[in-house]
């Protein structure tokens, strides 16, 4: 049985993403109407970076935190769950935030 080289390799979907690009993309949270798919994709990138040891500065975390808070108003339950997870993970890095 012959193995193809492609069979042994796998792709990591967010490998190579840059923190600065993710922080800049936070503007998708302010689009009208809100696109739950785009927002969840961006939040997945934020969680990926945080879980891989990338630290956000206090300003970056605060900007992301407050940009994401408005997403709790969405009717999409998946988006609201992702919003909660991202806010929970950003809280230690952000300044002047209160999460209940």
Phi, psi and omega in degrees: 000131185258132178264134173276151179298324181294333180293329183272346181258147175224156184258135174266116190302325184252014179297129177091002178287150182252140181301317181300320179294321179294316180297319179294326182288358181300345180295342176296337178292337183261002180292149176236123355286160180292134177259101184304324181295313178297316182296316179296323179296316179294319179295327176296322177296318179299312180296322177300312180298314181297319181285347177257018172087004178284128180256133177271145175291165179301320180293315180298314180296319180294317178299314178296318181302307184287332175293325183278337186301327181294344182288347175296340180283349182294150177276351182280115183294327179293318178298319179295321177296316179296322178299315179300314181298316181294315180297320178299319181285330181278338185309316180296336183266330185279159179247152177058042178244149175231126177235129184253000000 
